[in-house]
Amino acid sequence: KPLFLDGRPVLDDDGKPVYIEEIIEESTVETDWRALAWLLERRFPRRWGRRNYLEASVTEKPVEEMTDAEIDAELTEILEKGNEG
């Protein structure tokens, strides 16, 4: 049976209807939004999956007052932190 959200069928990236997996009962998806979220996260991770975010820090000195070397150092530090995780 196709999966519905707000009365409309949920479609995959190719425009085909998504069918409810056997591991989740239809009644569960209809009454618990977390079941639907779980299904969509795993079935379509690029579109519905969790995303990782970079943590940004605020410098004490405004960018307008920084030298090019200071800006380069800040950007390098931010990029290195982003590549760690």
MORA-V972710 format. One line per field, one symbol per residue. ss: DSSP state (h for helix, s for strand, l for the rest). psi: psi as a letter, one per 20 degrees, with the letter a starting at -180 (. if undefined). Layout:
ss->???
psi->???
This chain:
ss->lslssllsslslllllslsllllllhhhhhhlhhhhhhhhhhhlhhhhllllllllllllllhhhllhhhhhhhhhhhhhhhhhl
psi->pqpqpkiqqpqahjjqqpqpqhipqghghhiohhggggghghhmhhgirqqqqqpqqpqhpqhhiqrhhggggggggghghhih.
